[in-house]
Every structure is written in C-alpha cells, then in structure tokens.
Amino acid sequence: MKKIPSWLIIIFVLGLLIASKFIFFSKKEEKSLASGKNKTAMPVAVDYYVANYSGFTNNVFATGKIGAFNQIDILPEVSGKITAVLFNEGETVLKGSTLVKLNDADLQAQLLKSKTQSKLAEQKLDRLKKLIAVNGISQEEFDVQENELNSLKADQAVISAQIAKTTICAPFTGVIGLKNISEGSFISSNTPIASLVQVSPLFVEFSVPEKYSSLFKKGLSLKFSSDQTSETKMYTATIYAIEPKVDETTKTIKARAMYNGNQTFYPGSFVKVFVNLNEEKSTLMIPTQAVIPTLKGQKVIISKNGIATEVMVTIGVRTDEKIQVLEGLNEGDTVITTGLLSVKKDSKLKLLKATN
C-alpha cells in the first residue's frame, strides 16, 4: 500500500480546522443577530390620548387699573386775588358751572374806558361820513378815523378775554376734589385749585401678551373684579381701543375697555381682568406634551395598529394643559403622550393607560 505523504495530511487537518471555525462562528453570529432582532422587536410601553372633539374657553388673566376719561388739576390762567369760591369739596359739578372768581375790577375799568372811547370814535366817524359825501374832507382823514375805531374795538376784545380768564369754570361734568385755596388768597397760574374727575363712565386699562394679537379686537367683552367691594363680584366692560403697537420691553399689547355700570370705582385702583379671547364649541384638543417641535413645524406620533407613525400637524391656541390641532389629526386618532424620545418611526408600541 502506498504511503500518504505527510504534507497532504497536514493540509487535510488544517482544512478541517478552518471549516469547523466557519461553521461554529456562523451559528454564533446567527444567534446574536436573532437575539438583536428579538430586542428590536420588543414594543415600547407608552401612554396615549384619543383625540376627540370638545369645547374650550381661552381665558387670559391680567392685572389692570381703573382710569377716568377726563381727569385734571384745575389751574388758573392768570394771577389774581380770589373773590369767591363757588363749589363744595367732593360734590358733582356740571360742565360750564363757575367754580372760582378772581378780582377783575381793574379789567372792568379798562373795558369801560375802551367802550367810552369807542363810542366817541364812532360818533366822530358818523360826522366824517357826512363831510366826505360833500367832499368836505379827504379820504385819508376818513380812513384814519375808521382805523382808530377798529383798534378800540380790538382792545375791547382783548380786555374781555382777560376778564373771562378771571372766571374759572368746570370744563366737564365730574366730581371735584379737595380745594387748595380760600377766598381772599392770591393765586398764580401754577397754583392748583382742586382736582376734577369724571367718574362715569370709566375705563379699565390692561395688557396681554402679543401672541394673542390675532384674537384681540375691539368690541370684545371682558370681566373684571376689584378688592374694593366687600364681596368678590365680577363686572363687565367692553374693549373700545387697542394700542396699535407692541411694547418693546414687555412684549405686550395695551388696551382699554369701557365700564358704564353703577358701581363706584376710584380711578387709579387696580383690578383683576379676565378676557375670553376665544371660545370653541367643537375642536380637537390634545395634551401639550404630545407635540414635538421640528425644523419644519410640529409633529405628533400616533399609533396605527400598534405601530408608531409620525404626523405633521398645524396647531392653534394653547391652554395650560392642552393645545388645539387645526390640521393633521382626525377624531379617534391615538396620540402618544409619553416615551417620545424612545419611540422611533415604525416602532412597535405597547399602550399602557389613557391620558385625560
């Protein structure tokens, strides 16, 4: 029998070793891949929310203050001695009623003198008219006398205006405050006499964040309450004016609402304002944590037959806990609310409990 060469035996043994290695490790890799697939296939446990139509009220709360449409400190236009104080502190005065009278004796004397001179100048002008008709005087002489009469009448108008300034009247109907003067005292043009405030109607001034600018409009009703009253009571006002710009410091929009009720408020006092900017009877609302911001907008993850699916949505107004979805979702969609960082597209899901 022919002897097998040793080198051939060595090659055969090496071949067996190499073959066994491939067979062993391939089975191990298959087990590893199978194990990895099993791990990938494990469902992610999440909470969910079933989208449904519901109503909501978008209330905005703010701090405001009461203001008066007309509010002034009464000051005299001229200096002088007070001859009469014709109002009582804290009473309601009508527009045009006389409040204070200053001494105008010197002005009345000047006016009387000017009227006398005007009367004489007018009589002289009448005589000159007769003379110029028969060419007894020149036209120049007649014009000089006519100008003198007109100048005297202008002086009367100036004196009458100065006399009018010595009578201080109420510019509008309101409640007059505490007086700072007395009869017989001398006052100048910067001496405050008293304050005058129009107490009805009043306005409520407040500010809201600029994100509500699209919902903010004139004619909108609001509620406000004040700590001045003995019990918590709500009062109604209507927005009549809105500032046409955003405050650069606070990023808010200022507005005023008219209050025309019977309750007495002091201008300058603070109130709590409640504005209902939007009320929807039927709209899709989902928890705010379900919305994921992206570079292209906002998205949510919904469960379809236990598989995660990403959906781009258009959102509306936001409340403390929920957000309005205008487009992208349908009623009955199962929206994922927890585990959003772990959930990937097409992941298997295990729904745990529903979010209220």
C-alpha positions as a Markdown table, in Angstrom:
| # | Residue | x | y | z |
|---|---|---|---|---|
| 1 | Met | 0.0 | 0.0 | 0.0 |
| 2 | Lys | 1.3 | 3.4 | -1.0 |
| 3 | Lys | 2.1 | 5.7 | 2.0 |
| 4 | Ile | 0.2 | 9.0 | 2.1 |
| 5 | Pro | 2.6 | 12.0 | 2.1 |
| 6 | Ser | 2.8 | 13.8 | 5.4 |
| 7 | Trp | 2.3 | 17.2 | 3.8 |
| 8 | Leu | -1.1 | 16.1 | 2.5 |
| 9 | Ile | -2.1 | 15.0 | 6.0 |
| 10 | Ile | -1.2 | 18.4 | 7.4 |
| 11 | Ile | -3.2 | 20.2 | 4.7 |
| 12 | Phe | -6.2 | 18.0 | 5.4 |
| 13 | Val | -6.1 | 18.7 | 9.1 |
| 14 | Leu | -5.8 | 22.5 | 8.5 |
| 15 | Gly | -8.8 | 22.3 | 6.3 |
| 16 | Leu | -10.9 | 20.6 | 8.9 |
| 17 | Leu | -9.9 | 23.2 | 11.5 |
| 18 | Ile | -10.8 | 26.1 | 9.1 |
| 19 | Ala | -14.1 | 24.5 | 8.2 |
| 20 | Ser | -15.1 | 23.9 | 11.8 |
| 21 | Lys | -14.3 | 27.5 | 12.7 |
| 22 | Phe | -16.6 | 28.9 | 10.0 |
| 23 | Ile | -19.4 | 26.6 | 11.0 |
| 24 | Phe | -19.1 | 27.4 | 14.7 |
| 25 | Phe | -18.9 | 31.2 | 14.4 |
| 26 | Ser | -21.6 | 31.4 | 11.7 |
| 27 | Lys | -24.0 | 29.8 | 14.1 |
| 28 | Lys | -23.0 | 32.1 | 16.9 |
| 29 | Glu | -23.5 | 35.1 | 14.7 |
| 30 | Glu | -26.9 | 33.9 | 13.7 |
| 31 | Lys | -27.8 | 33.5 | 17.4 |
| 32 | Ser | -26.5 | 37.0 | 18.0 |
| 33 | Leu | -28.5 | 38.5 | 15.1 |
| 34 | Ala | -31.6 | 36.6 | 16.1 |
| 35 | Ser | -31.2 | 38.0 | 19.7 |
| 36 | Gly | -30.7 | 41.5 | 18.3 |
| 37 | Lys | -33.8 | 41.2 | 16.2 |
| 38 | Asn | -35.8 | 40.0 | 19.2 |
| 39 | Lys | -34.6 | 43.0 | 21.2 |
| 40 | Thr | -35.6 | 45.4 | 18.3 |
| 41 | Ala | -38.9 | 43.8 | 18.1 |
| 42 | Met | -39.7 | 44.5 | 21.7 |
| 43 | Pro | -42.6 | 47.0 | 21.9 |
| 44 | Val | -42.2 | 50.4 | 23.6 |
| 45 | Ala | -44.5 | 51.0 | 26.6 |
| 46 | Val | -46.3 | 54.4 | 26.2 |
| 47 | Asp | -49.3 | 56.3 | 27.5 |
| 48 | Tyr | -51.7 | 57.6 | 24.9 |
| 49 | Tyr | -54.6 | 60.1 | 24.3 |
| 50 | Val | -57.5 | 59.5 | 22.0 |
| 51 | Ala | -58.2 | 62.7 | 20.0 |
| 52 | Asn | -61.8 | 63.9 | 20.2 |
| 53 | Tyr | -63.8 | 67.0 | 19.6 |
| 54 | Ser | -64.5 | 69.1 | 22.7 |
| 55 | Gly | -65.2 | 72.7 | 23.7 |
| 56 | Phe | -62.8 | 75.0 | 25.4 |
| 57 | Thr | -62.6 | 78.6 | 26.6 |
| 58 | Asn | -59.4 | 80.5 | 26.1 |
| 59 | Asn | -59.3 | 82.8 | 29.1 |
| 60 | Val | -56.4 | 85.3 | 29.6 |
| 61 | Phe | -55.8 | 86.8 | 33.0 |
| 62 | Ala | -54.2 | 90.2 | 33.5 |
| 63 | Thr | -53.8 | 93.0 | 36.0 |
| 64 | Gly | -55.4 | 96.3 | 35.1 |
| 65 | Lys | -56.2 | 99.6 | 36.6 |
| 66 | Ile | -59.3 | 101.9 | 36.6 |
| 67 | Gly | -58.9 | 105.2 | 34.7 |
| 68 | Ala | -61.1 | 108.2 | 34.1 |
| 69 | Phe | -61.8 | 109.5 | 30.7 |
| 70 | Asn | -61.4 | 113.1 | 31.9 |
| 71 | Gln | -59.2 | 114.0 | 34.9 |
| 72 | Ile | -57.5 | 117.3 | 35.6 |
| 73 | Asp | -56.0 | 119.5 | 38.2 |
| 74 | Ile | -57.7 | 122.9 | 37.9 |
| 75 | Leu | -55.2 | 125.7 | 37.4 |
| 76 | Pro | -56.0 | 129.4 | 36.8 |
| 77 | Glu | -54.9 | 131.0 | 33.5 |
| 78 | Val | -54.0 | 134.3 | 35.2 |
| 79 | Ser | -52.8 | 135.5 | 38.6 |
| 80 | Gly | -55.1 | 137.3 | 40.9 |
| 81 | Lys | -57.0 | 137.6 | 44.2 |
| 82 | Ile | -59.8 | 135.1 | 44.8 |
| 83 | Thr | -63.1 | 137.0 | 45.4 |
| 84 | Ala | -65.4 | 133.9 | 45.5 |
| 85 | Val | -65.2 | 130.1 | 45.8 |
| 86 | Leu | -68.4 | 128.7 | 44.4 |
| 87 | Phe | -68.1 | 124.9 | 44.9 |
| 88 | Asn | -68.1 | 122.4 | 47.8 |
| 89 | Glu | -65.5 | 119.8 | 48.1 |
| 90 | Gly | -66.5 | 116.3 | 46.9 |
| 91 | Glu | -69.6 | 117.4 | 45.1 |
| 92 | Thr | -70.6 | 116.8 | 41.5 |
| 93 | Val | -70.3 | 119.9 | 39.3 |
| 94 | Leu | -71.8 | 120.4 | 35.9 |
| 95 | Lys | -69.9 | 121.4 | 32.8 |
| 96 | Gly | -69.7 | 125.2 | 32.5 |
| 97 | Ser | -70.6 | 125.9 | 36.1 |
| 98 | Thr | -68.5 | 128.6 | 37.8 |
| 99 | Leu | -66.0 | 127.3 | 40.4 |
| 100 | Val | -63.8 | 130.3 | 41.3 |
| 101 | Lys | -64.0 | 134.0 | 40.6 |
| 102 | Leu | -60.9 | 136.3 | 40.6 |
| 103 | Asn | -60.8 | 140.0 | 41.1 |
| 104 | Asp | -61.3 | 141.7 | 37.8 |
| 105 | Ala | -62.1 | 145.3 | 38.9 |
| 106 | Asp | -59.1 | 146.8 | 37.0 |
| 107 | Leu | -60.0 | 145.0 | 33.9 |
| 108 | Gln | -63.6 | 146.1 | 34.1 |
| 109 | Ala | -62.5 | 149.7 | 34.4 |
| 110 | Gln | -60.2 | 149.3 | 31.3 |
| 111 | Leu | -63.1 | 147.8 | 29.4 |
| 112 | Leu | -65.4 | 150.7 | 30.4 |
| 113 | Lys | -62.8 | 153.2 | 29.3 |
| 114 | Ser | -62.4 | 151.5 | 26.0 |
| 115 | Lys | -66.1 | 151.3 | 25.4 |
| 116 | Thr | -66.4 | 155.1 | 26.1 |
| 117 | Gln | -63.6 | 155.9 | 23.6 |
| 118 | Ser | -65.2 | 153.6 | 21.0 |
| 119 | Lys | -68.5 | 155.4 | 21.4 |
| 120 | Leu | -66.8 | 158.8 | 20.8 |
| 121 | Ala | -64.8 | 157.4 | 17.9 |
| 122 | Glu | -68.0 | 156.0 | 16.3 |
| 123 | Gln | -69.8 | 159.4 | 16.6 |
| 124 | Lys | -66.8 | 161.2 | 15.0 |
| 125 | Leu | -66.8 | 158.7 | 12.2 |
| 126 | Asp | -70.5 | 159.3 | 11.5 |
| 127 | Arg | -69.8 | 163.1 | 11.2 |
| 128 | Leu | -66.9 | 162.4 | 8.8 |
| 129 | Lys | -69.2 | 160.2 | 6.6 |
| 130 | Lys | -71.4 | 163.3 | 6.1 |
| 131 | Leu | -68.5 | 165.5 | 5.2 |
| 132 | Ile | -66.8 | 163.1 | 2.8 |
| 133 | Ala | -70.1 | 162.8 | 1.0 |
| 134 | Val | -69.9 | 166.6 | 0.1 |
| 135 | Asn | -66.1 | 166.4 | -0.4 |
| 136 | Gly | -65.6 | 168.3 | 2.9 |
| 137 | Ile | -62.6 | 166.1 | 4.0 |
| 138 | Ser | -60.1 | 163.8 | 2.3 |
| 139 | Gln | -60.5 | 160.1 | 2.1 |
| 140 | Glu | -57.3 | 159.7 | 4.2 |
| 141 | Glu | -58.8 | 161.5 | 7.1 |
| 142 | Phe | -61.8 | 159.2 | 7.0 |
| 143 | Asp | -59.7 | 156.1 | 6.8 |
| 144 | Val | -57.6 | 157.2 | 9.9 |
| 145 | Gln | -60.7 | 157.7 | 12.0 |
| 146 | Glu | -62.2 | 154.3 | 10.8 |
| 147 | Asn | -58.9 | 152.5 | 11.8 |
| 148 | Glu | -59.0 | 154.2 | 15.2 |
| 149 | Leu | -62.5 | 152.8 | 15.9 |
| 150 | Asn | -61.5 | 149.3 | 14.8 |
| 151 | Ser | -58.4 | 149.4 | 17.0 |
| 152 | Leu | -60.5 | 150.4 | 20.0 |
| 153 | Lys | -62.9 | 147.5 | 19.4 |
| 154 | Ala | -59.9 | 145.1 | 19.2 |
| 155 | Asp | -58.7 | 146.4 | 22.6 |
| 156 | Gln | -62.2 | 145.7 | 24.0 |
| 157 | Ala | -62.0 | 142.1 | 22.7 |
| 158 | Val | -58.6 | 141.6 | 24.4 |
| 159 | Ile | -59.8 | 143.0 | 27.7 |
| 160 | Ser | -63.0 | 140.9 | 27.5 |
| 161 | Ala | -60.8 | 137.8 | 27.0 |
| 162 | Gln | -58.7 | 138.7 | 30.1 |
| 163 | Ile | -61.9 | 139.2 | 32.1 |
| 164 | Ala | -63.1 | 135.8 | 31.0 |
| 165 | Lys | -60.0 | 134.2 | 32.4 |
| 166 | Thr | -60.8 | 135.5 | 35.9 |
| 167 | Thr | -63.9 | 133.2 | 35.9 |
| 168 | Ile | -62.8 | 129.6 | 36.3 |
| 169 | Cys | -65.4 | 127.1 | 35.1 |
| 170 | Ala | -65.7 | 123.3 | 35.1 |
| 171 | Pro | -64.6 | 122.0 | 31.7 |
| 172 | Phe | -66.7 | 118.8 | 32.0 |
| 173 | Thr | -69.1 | 117.2 | 34.5 |
| 174 | Gly | -67.4 | 115.4 | 37.3 |
| 175 | Val | -66.7 | 115.2 | 41.0 |
| 176 | Ile | -64.5 | 117.9 | 42.4 |
| 177 | Gly | -61.9 | 117.1 | 45.0 |
| 178 | Leu | -60.4 | 118.8 | 48.0 |
| 179 | Lys | -59.7 | 122.5 | 47.5 |
| 180 | Asn | -56.3 | 124.0 | 48.0 |
| 181 | Ile | -57.3 | 127.7 | 48.0 |
| 182 | Ser | -59.5 | 130.0 | 50.1 |
| 183 | Glu | -61.4 | 133.2 | 49.4 |
| 184 | Gly | -59.2 | 136.2 | 49.7 |
| 185 | Ser | -55.9 | 134.4 | 48.8 |
| 186 | Phe | -53.7 | 135.4 | 45.9 |
| 187 | Ile | -53.0 | 132.7 | 43.3 |
| 188 | Ser | -50.8 | 132.5 | 40.3 |
| 189 | Ser | -51.1 | 130.5 | 37.1 |
| 190 | Asn | -49.3 | 127.4 | 38.7 |
| 191 | Thr | -51.4 | 127.3 | 41.8 |
| 192 | Pro | -53.6 | 124.1 | 41.9 |
| 193 | Ile | -57.2 | 124.9 | 42.9 |
| 194 | Ala | -58.6 | 121.3 | 43.1 |
| 195 | Ser | -58.9 | 118.2 | 41.1 |
| 196 | Leu | -61.8 | 117.3 | 38.8 |
| 197 | Val | -62.6 | 113.7 | 37.9 |
| 198 | Gln | -65.2 | 112.3 | 35.6 |
| 199 | Val | -66.4 | 109.2 | 37.5 |
| 200 | Ser | -68.8 | 107.8 | 34.9 |
| 201 | Pro | -68.1 | 106.1 | 32.5 |
| 202 | Leu | -64.7 | 104.8 | 33.4 |
| 203 | Phe | -62.2 | 102.6 | 31.6 |
| 204 | Val | -60.1 | 99.6 | 32.5 |
| 205 | Glu | -56.6 | 99.6 | 31.2 |
| 206 | Phe | -54.6 | 96.3 | 30.9 |
| 207 | Ser | -52.1 | 94.5 | 28.7 |
| 208 | Val | -52.0 | 91.0 | 27.2 |
| 209 | Pro | -49.1 | 89.0 | 25.6 |
| 210 | Glu | -48.5 | 89.7 | 21.9 |
| 211 | Lys | -49.2 | 86.1 | 21.0 |
| 212 | Tyr | -52.9 | 86.9 | 21.4 |
| 213 | Ser | -52.8 | 89.8 | 19.0 |
| 214 | Ser | -54.7 | 87.8 | 16.3 |
| 215 | Leu | -57.6 | 87.2 | 18.7 |
| 216 | Phe | -57.6 | 90.7 | 20.3 |
| 217 | Lys | -60.1 | 93.1 | 18.8 |
| 218 | Lys | -62.4 | 96.0 | 19.7 |
| 219 | Gly | -65.9 | 95.2 | 20.9 |
| 220 | Leu | -64.7 | 92.2 | 22.9 |
| 221 | Ser | -66.3 | 91.8 | 26.3 |
| 222 | Leu | -64.3 | 91.1 | 29.5 |
| 223 | Lys | -64.9 | 90.6 | 33.2 |
| 224 | Phe | -63.0 | 92.3 | 36.0 |
| 225 | Ser | -63.1 | 92.2 | 39.8 |
| 226 | Ser | -61.9 | 94.5 | 42.5 |
| 227 | Asp | -60.9 | 94.1 | 46.1 |
| 228 | Gln | -62.6 | 97.4 | 46.9 |
| 229 | Thr | -66.0 | 95.6 | 47.1 |
| 230 | Ser | -67.0 | 93.7 | 50.2 |
| 231 | Glu | -67.6 | 90.5 | 48.2 |
| 232 | Thr | -66.0 | 89.1 | 45.1 |
| 233 | Lys | -68.1 | 90.3 | 42.3 |
| 234 | Met | -67.5 | 90.4 | 38.5 |
| 235 | Tyr | -68.2 | 93.5 | 36.4 |
| 236 | Thr | -68.4 | 93.7 | 32.6 |
| 237 | Ala | -66.6 | 96.1 | 30.3 |
| 238 | Thr | -66.1 | 96.3 | 26.5 |
| 239 | Ile | -62.9 | 96.9 | 24.7 |
| 240 | Tyr | -63.1 | 100.2 | 22.8 |
| 241 | Ala | -59.4 | 100.9 | 21.9 |
| 242 | Ile | -56.2 | 98.9 | 21.4 |
| 243 | Glu | -52.7 | 100.2 | 21.2 |
| 244 | Pro | -51.5 | 99.8 | 17.5 |
| 245 | Lys | -48.0 | 98.6 | 18.6 |
| 246 | Val | -46.3 | 96.1 | 20.9 |
| 247 | Asp | -44.4 | 97.3 | 23.9 |
| 248 | Glu | -40.8 | 96.5 | 23.1 |
| 249 | Thr | -39.9 | 96.0 | 26.8 |
| 250 | Thr | -42.8 | 93.8 | 28.0 |
| 251 | Lys | -43.8 | 92.4 | 24.5 |
| 252 | Thr | -47.5 | 93.1 | 25.4 |
| 253 | Ile | -50.3 | 94.9 | 23.8 |
| 254 | Lys | -52.2 | 97.6 | 25.8 |
| 255 | Ala | -56.0 | 98.0 | 25.6 |
| 256 | Arg | -58.8 | 99.9 | 27.3 |
| 257 | Ala | -62.3 | 98.7 | 28.0 |
| 258 | Met | -65.2 | 101.0 | 28.9 |
| 259 | Tyr | -67.2 | 100.3 | 32.1 |
| 260 | Asn | -70.5 | 102.1 | 32.3 |
| 261 | Gly | -72.1 | 100.5 | 35.3 |
| 262 | Asn | -73.4 | 101.8 | 38.6 |
| 263 | Gln | -70.6 | 100.6 | 40.9 |
| 264 | Thr | -68.3 | 103.4 | 42.1 |
| 265 | Phe | -64.5 | 102.9 | 41.5 |
| 266 | Tyr | -61.7 | 105.2 | 42.2 |
| 267 | Pro | -59.5 | 106.0 | 39.2 |
| 268 | Gly | -56.0 | 104.6 | 39.7 |
| 269 | Ser | -57.1 | 101.5 | 41.6 |
| 270 | Phe | -56.0 | 98.0 | 40.5 |
| 271 | Val | -58.4 | 95.3 | 39.3 |
| 272 | Lys | -58.1 | 91.7 | 38.1 |
| 273 | Val | -59.1 | 91.3 | 34.4 |
| 274 | Phe | -60.4 | 88.1 | 32.8 |
| 275 | Val | -60.6 | 88.2 | 29.0 |
| 276 | Asn | -62.2 | 85.4 | 27.0 |
| 277 | Leu | -60.3 | 85.7 | 23.7 |
| 278 | Asn | -61.7 | 82.6 | 22.0 |
| 279 | Glu | -64.4 | 80.1 | 22.7 |
| 280 | Glu | -64.7 | 76.9 | 20.6 |
| 281 | Lys | -67.7 | 74.6 | 20.9 |
| 282 | Ser | -66.1 | 71.8 | 18.9 |
| 283 | Thr | -62.4 | 71.4 | 18.2 |
| 284 | Leu | -59.6 | 68.8 | 18.5 |
| 285 | Met | -57.5 | 69.3 | 21.7 |
| 286 | Ile | -54.5 | 67.1 | 22.7 |
| 287 | Pro | -52.1 | 67.3 | 25.6 |
| 288 | Thr | -49.3 | 69.8 | 25.0 |
| 289 | Gln | -46.5 | 67.3 | 25.8 |
| 290 | Ala | -47.6 | 65.2 | 22.7 |
| 291 | Val | -46.5 | 67.9 | 20.3 |
| 292 | Ile | -42.9 | 67.7 | 19.1 |
| 293 | Pro | -41.3 | 70.8 | 17.5 |
| 294 | Thr | -39.2 | 70.2 | 14.4 |
| 295 | Leu | -37.4 | 72.4 | 11.8 |
| 296 | Lys | -40.4 | 72.1 | 9.5 |
| 297 | Gly | -43.1 | 72.7 | 12.2 |
| 298 | Gln | -44.8 | 70.5 | 14.7 |
| 299 | Lys | -45.4 | 66.8 | 14.7 |
| 300 | Val | -47.1 | 64.1 | 16.8 |
| 301 | Ile | -46.7 | 60.4 | 17.0 |
| 302 | Ile | -49.8 | 58.3 | 16.6 |
| 303 | Ser | -50.4 | 54.6 | 17.0 |
| 304 | Lys | -51.8 | 52.7 | 13.9 |
| 305 | Asn | -52.4 | 49.0 | 14.6 |
| 306 | Gly | -49.7 | 49.2 | 17.3 |
| 307 | Ile | -47.1 | 50.8 | 15.0 |
| 308 | Ala | -45.7 | 54.3 | 15.6 |
| 309 | Thr | -46.5 | 56.8 | 12.8 |
| 310 | Glu | -45.3 | 60.4 | 12.6 |
| 311 | Val | -47.8 | 63.0 | 11.6 |
| 312 | Met | -47.2 | 66.7 | 10.9 |
| 313 | Val | -49.8 | 69.0 | 12.5 |
| 314 | Thr | -50.9 | 72.6 | 12.4 |
| 315 | Ile | -51.6 | 73.9 | 15.9 |
| 316 | Gly | -53.8 | 76.7 | 17.2 |
| 317 | Val | -54.2 | 78.3 | 20.6 |
| 318 | Arg | -52.6 | 76.8 | 23.7 |
| 319 | Thr | -54.1 | 76.4 | 27.2 |
| 320 | Asp | -52.3 | 75.4 | 30.4 |
| 321 | Glu | -52.6 | 71.7 | 29.6 |
| 322 | Lys | -53.8 | 71.2 | 26.0 |
| 323 | Ile | -53.2 | 72.6 | 22.6 |
| 324 | Gln | -55.6 | 73.0 | 19.7 |
| 325 | Val | -54.9 | 71.0 | 16.5 |
| 326 | Leu | -56.2 | 72.6 | 13.3 |
| 327 | Glu | -54.9 | 70.2 | 10.7 |
| 328 | Gly | -53.2 | 66.8 | 10.6 |
| 329 | Leu | -55.3 | 64.8 | 13.1 |
| 330 | Asn | -58.7 | 63.1 | 12.9 |
| 331 | Glu | -61.1 | 62.3 | 15.7 |
| 332 | Gly | -60.3 | 58.9 | 17.2 |
| 333 | Asp | -56.5 | 59.0 | 16.4 |
| 334 | Thr | -54.4 | 57.6 | 19.2 |
| 335 | Val | -51.8 | 60.2 | 20.1 |
| 336 | Ile | -48.7 | 59.1 | 22.1 |
| 337 | Thr | -48.1 | 61.3 | 25.1 |
| 338 | Thr | -45.1 | 59.6 | 26.9 |
| 339 | Gly | -41.8 | 57.9 | 25.9 |
| 340 | Leu | -41.5 | 60.2 | 22.9 |
| 341 | Leu | -37.7 | 60.1 | 23.0 |
| 342 | Ser | -37.7 | 56.3 | 22.8 |
| 343 | Val | -40.2 | 55.9 | 20.1 |
| 344 | Lys | -39.0 | 55.8 | 16.5 |
| 345 | Lys | -40.8 | 55.6 | 13.3 |
| 346 | Asp | -42.4 | 52.2 | 12.7 |
| 347 | Ser | -41.6 | 51.1 | 16.3 |
| 348 | Lys | -43.9 | 48.6 | 17.9 |
| 349 | Leu | -46.0 | 50.2 | 20.7 |
| 350 | Lys | -47.5 | 48.8 | 23.9 |
| 351 | Leu | -50.3 | 51.1 | 25.1 |
| 352 | Leu | -50.5 | 51.4 | 28.8 |
| 353 | Lys | -53.0 | 54.0 | 30.1 |
| 354 | Ala | -55.0 | 56.7 | 28.5 |
| 355 | Thr | -54.2 | 60.4 | 29.4 |
| 356 | Asn | -57.1 | 62.5 | 30.4 |
